[in-house]
Amino acid sequence: MSDSVLQMSGVGVVRDGATLLDRVDWRVEEGERWVVLGPNGAGKTTLLQVAGATLFPSSGTVDLLGERFGHTDLGELRTRVGLSSSSLADRVPPQEKALDVVVTAAYGVLGRWHERYDDGDVARAQELLSRTGLRAFAARRFGTLSEGERKRVLLARALMTDPELLLLDEPAAGLDLGAREALLRLLTRLAEDDASPPTVLVTHHVEEVPVGTTHALLLSRGAVVAAGPVREVLTAPLLSRAFGLPLVVEERDGRFAARALAF
């Protein structure tokens, strides 16, 4: 059994005759901060679903947090993984208070009902809202928050259970420039915190890669184009191959930018 946080070996996912992942080999270790990039339809979200134990692969093996798929309770395993995604945001009741969106992660539910939370749960949720700059928003309804504020509430929720692996599916999608930069500063602080869990962040854009990211995985048509240390992977030749067009890639102070090569 692997002692890594996550290991996929020859993982494939086929749905309705379409290959969504094709023989993916990937390993995530303690202390690593990964970004997964690729064009639309590359398989990024499917990869994250497998990594979060919400999707069982069609082929290959997956070891997550020391447990192998097919030989463990995936429901129990999911409780050890923190997840923030747009699909999760769509399921949050708009009238739910921001504090309750965070604290209900302790029971793995959305929408506070008759669960009982102790003072420690509430204090942790408040502390996480403070860390994400939203302590003053604890009583605000989720539906009244801006897109950037919702993203930060969901990040706080993902951290509520002190997860052993943190998965972030396009956390900056739909944000304006100011909100994106505020979120990236927050993610940079998280990446630089040794107490933070290993993290996998999915995005379409190299501009959304936080400073402190250690590794990158490039996907195209469900297959791995490259995986390894971030500066070895986020290069013009490899990104051009993944996205299917000639690109110029620049890096400054740990931030990346890409643009199409002028014709």
C-alpha positions as CSV (number, residue, x, y, z in Angstrom):
1,M,0.0,0.0,0.0
2,S,1.3,3.5,-0.9
3,D,2.4,5.9,1.8
4,S,1.6,8.9,-0.3
5,V,-1.4,11.1,0.2
6,L,-2.8,10.2,-3.2
7,Q,-1.6,7.8,-5.9
8,M,-3.3,6.9,-9.2
9,S,-1.9,4.1,-11.3
10,G,-3.2,3.6,-14.8
11,V,-6.5,5.3,-13.9
12,G,-9.1,5.5,-16.6
13,V,-12.7,6.8,-16.6
14,V,-15.1,5.9,-19.4
15,R,-18.7,7.2,-19.5
16,D,-21.2,6.6,-22.2
17,G,-18.4,5.4,-24.5
18,A,-16.3,8.6,-24.0
19,T,-12.9,8.4,-22.4
20,L,-12.7,11.1,-19.7
21,L,-9.4,9.9,-18.2
22,D,-6.8,7.8,-20.0
23,R,-4.2,5.8,-18.1
24,V,-3.4,8.5,-15.6
25,D,-0.4,8.0,-13.3
26,W,-0.1,10.6,-10.6
27,R,1.3,10.9,-7.1
28,V,0.7,13.6,-4.4
29,E,3.0,13.7,-1.4
30,E,2.7,15.4,2.0
31,G,3.6,19.1,1.9
32,E,3.0,19.5,-1.9
33,R,0.8,22.2,-3.5
34,W,-0.4,21.1,-6.9
35,V,-2.1,22.9,-9.7
36,V,-3.9,20.9,-12.5
37,L,-4.3,22.7,-15.8
38,G,-5.7,22.0,-19.2
39,P,-8.3,23.1,-21.7
40,N,-12.0,22.5,-21.4
41,G,-12.8,18.8,-21.7
42,A,-9.3,17.8,-20.6
43,G,-10.6,15.8,-17.7
44,K,-9.6,18.1,-14.8
45,T,-12.9,17.9,-12.9
46,T,-13.2,14.2,-13.5
47,L,-9.7,13.8,-12.0
48,L,-10.7,15.8,-9.0
49,Q,-13.8,13.7,-8.5
50,V,-11.6,10.6,-8.4
51,A,-9.2,12.3,-6.1
52,G,-12.0,13.2,-3.7
53,A,-13.5,9.7,-3.7
54,T,-16.7,10.8,-5.3
55,L,-16.1,8.9,-8.6
56,F,-14.9,5.3,-8.9
57,P,-12.6,4.8,-11.9
58,S,-13.3,2.4,-14.7
59,S,-9.8,1.0,-14.6
60,G,-6.6,1.4,-12.6
61,T,-5.9,1.7,-8.9
62,V,-6.3,4.6,-6.5
63,D,-4.7,4.9,-3.1
64,L,-6.1,7.8,-1.1
65,L,-4.9,8.6,2.4
66,G,-3.5,5.1,2.8
67,E,-6.7,3.4,1.7
68,R,-7.3,1.6,-1.7
69,F,-10.5,2.1,-3.7
70,G,-12.5,-1.1,-3.7
71,H,-11.2,-2.1,-0.3
72,T,-12.5,0.7,1.9
73,D,-15.6,2.7,2.6
74,L,-15.5,5.7,0.2
75,G,-18.1,7.5,2.2
76,E,-15.9,7.5,5.3
77,L,-12.8,8.4,3.1
78,R,-14.6,11.5,1.7
79,T,-14.9,12.9,5.2
80,R,-11.1,13.2,5.4
81,V,-11.0,15.4,2.2
82,G,-11.8,19.1,2.0
83,L,-13.5,20.2,-1.2
84,S,-14.5,23.6,-2.6
85,S,-16.2,23.7,-6.0
86,S,-18.8,25.6,-8.0
87,S,-21.1,22.6,-8.0
88,L,-21.0,22.7,-4.2
89,A,-21.8,26.4,-4.2
90,D,-24.9,25.7,-6.4
91,R,-26.2,23.3,-3.7
92,V,-25.9,25.8,-0.7
93,P,-29.3,27.1,0.3
94,P,-29.2,30.8,-0.5
95,Q,-30.8,31.7,2.9
96,E,-28.0,29.9,4.8
97,K,-25.8,32.1,7.0
98,A,-22.2,32.1,6.1
99,L,-21.3,30.7,9.6
100,D,-23.7,27.8,9.1
101,V,-22.3,27.0,5.6
102,V,-18.9,26.5,7.3
103,V,-20.0,24.8,10.5
104,T,-22.2,22.2,8.7
105,A,-19.1,20.7,7.2
106,A,-18.6,19.0,10.6
107,Y,-21.6,16.8,9.7
108,G,-20.9,16.7,5.9
109,V,-24.3,18.4,5.2
110,L,-25.5,21.5,3.4
111,G,-28.2,23.4,5.2
112,R,-28.4,23.5,8.9
113,W,-31.3,21.5,10.3
114,H,-31.4,19.7,13.7
115,E,-27.8,18.9,14.1
116,R,-26.1,19.9,17.3
117,Y,-22.8,21.7,17.2
118,D,-20.7,22.3,20.3
119,D,-18.9,25.6,21.1
120,G,-15.7,24.2,19.7
121,D,-17.3,23.7,16.3
122,V,-18.7,27.2,16.2
123,A,-15.4,28.7,17.4
124,R,-13.5,26.9,14.7
125,A,-16.0,28.1,12.0
126,Q,-15.6,31.7,13.2
127,E,-11.8,31.4,13.2
128,L,-11.8,30.1,9.7
129,L,-14.1,32.9,8.5
130,S,-11.6,35.3,10.2
131,R,-8.7,33.6,8.3
132,T,-10.5,34.2,5.0
133,G,-11.3,37.8,5.9
134,L,-15.0,37.2,6.5
135,R,-15.6,37.2,10.3
136,A,-17.9,40.3,9.9
137,F,-19.9,38.4,7.4
138,A,-20.8,35.4,9.6
139,A,-24.5,36.3,9.9
140,R,-24.8,37.2,6.2
141,R,-27.0,35.0,4.0
142,F,-25.0,33.1,1.4
143,G,-27.2,34.3,-1.4
144,T,-26.4,37.9,-0.6
145,L,-22.7,37.5,-0.8
146,S,-20.5,38.5,-3.8
147,E,-19.0,35.7,-5.9
148,G,-15.6,36.3,-4.3
149,E,-17.1,36.2,-0.8
150,R,-18.8,32.9,-1.6
151,K,-15.6,31.4,-2.8
152,R,-13.9,32.4,0.5
153,V,-16.8,30.9,2.6
154,L,-16.5,27.6,0.7
155,L,-12.7,27.6,1.3
156,A,-13.4,28.1,5.0
157,R,-15.9,25.2,4.8
158,A,-13.4,23.0,3.1
159,L,-10.9,23.5,6.0
160,M,-13.5,23.0,8.7
161,T,-12.8,19.4,9.3
162,D,-9.0,19.8,9.3
163,P,-8.8,17.7,6.1
164,E,-5.8,15.6,5.2
165,L,-6.2,16.7,1.5
166,L,-7.6,19.9,0.2
167,L,-9.2,20.0,-3.3
168,L,-10.1,23.3,-5.0
169,D,-12.0,23.2,-8.3
170,E,-11.5,26.5,-10.1
171,P,-11.7,28.6,-7.0
172,A,-11.1,31.9,-9.0
173,A,-13.6,31.2,-11.8
174,G,-16.1,34.0,-12.3
175,L,-14.2,36.5,-10.2
176,D,-13.3,40.0,-11.2
177,L,-9.6,41.1,-11.1
178,G,-9.8,42.5,-7.5
179,A,-11.6,39.5,-6.1
180,R,-9.3,37.1,-7.9
181,E,-6.2,38.8,-6.5
182,A,-7.6,38.8,-3.0
183,L,-8.3,35.1,-3.3
184,L,-4.9,34.4,-4.6
185,R,-3.3,36.2,-1.7
186,L,-5.3,34.0,0.6
187,L,-4.3,30.9,-1.2
188,T,-0.7,32.0,-1.2
189,R,-0.8,32.3,2.6
190,L,-2.4,28.9,2.8
191,A,0.3,27.4,0.5
192,E,3.1,28.9,2.6
193,D,1.6,27.6,5.9
194,D,3.4,24.3,6.9
195,A,0.3,23.3,8.8
196,S,-1.9,23.4,5.8
197,P,-2.8,20.1,4.1
198,P,-1.5,19.1,0.7
199,T,-3.5,20.9,-1.9
200,V,-4.7,20.3,-5.4
201,L,-6.1,23.3,-7.3
202,V,-7.8,23.0,-10.7
203,T,-7.8,25.9,-13.1
204,H,-7.8,26.8,-16.8
205,H,-5.5,29.8,-16.4
206,V,-1.8,30.0,-15.4
207,E,-2.6,33.5,-14.0
208,E,-4.6,31.8,-11.3
209,V,-1.7,29.7,-10.0
210,P,-1.0,30.9,-6.4
211,V,2.6,31.7,-5.3
212,G,3.8,28.8,-3.3
213,T,2.5,26.2,-5.7
214,T,5.1,23.4,-5.8
215,H,4.0,21.1,-8.6
216,A,1.9,21.1,-11.8
217,L,0.0,18.5,-13.8
218,L,-1.0,19.2,-17.4
219,L,-3.9,17.3,-18.9
220,S,-5.2,17.1,-22.5
221,R,-8.0,14.9,-23.7
222,G,-7.9,12.9,-20.5
223,A,-4.2,12.1,-20.7
224,V,-1.2,13.5,-18.7
225,V,1.0,15.7,-20.8
226,A,3.4,16.5,-18.0
227,A,3.7,16.3,-14.2
228,G,6.4,17.5,-11.9
229,P,7.9,20.6,-10.2
230,V,5.9,23.7,-11.3
231,R,8.7,25.6,-13.1
232,E,9.6,22.4,-15.1
233,V,6.0,21.9,-16.2
234,L,4.6,25.4,-16.8
235,T,6.8,26.1,-19.8
236,A,5.9,27.4,-23.2
237,P,6.5,24.0,-25.0
238,L,4.5,21.9,-22.6
239,L,1.6,24.4,-22.2
240,S,1.5,24.8,-26.0
241,R,1.2,21.1,-26.3
242,A,-1.6,20.8,-23.7
243,F,-3.7,23.7,-25.1
244,G,-3.0,23.0,-28.7
245,L,-1.7,26.5,-29.7
246,P,1.7,28.2,-29.6
247,L,2.1,30.1,-26.3
248,V,4.5,32.5,-24.7
249,V,4.8,31.9,-20.9
250,E,6.3,34.3,-18.4
251,E,7.0,34.0,-14.7
252,R,7.7,36.9,-12.3
253,D,7.9,36.7,-8.5
254,G,6.3,33.2,-8.5
255,R,3.3,34.3,-10.7
256,F,2.8,33.0,-14.2
257,A,1.2,34.5,-17.3
258,A,0.5,33.0,-20.8
259,R,-0.5,34.5,-24.1
260,A,-0.8,33.3,-27.6
261,L,2.3,33.7,-29.8
262,A,1.9,36.5,-32.2
263,F,1.4,35.4,-35.8
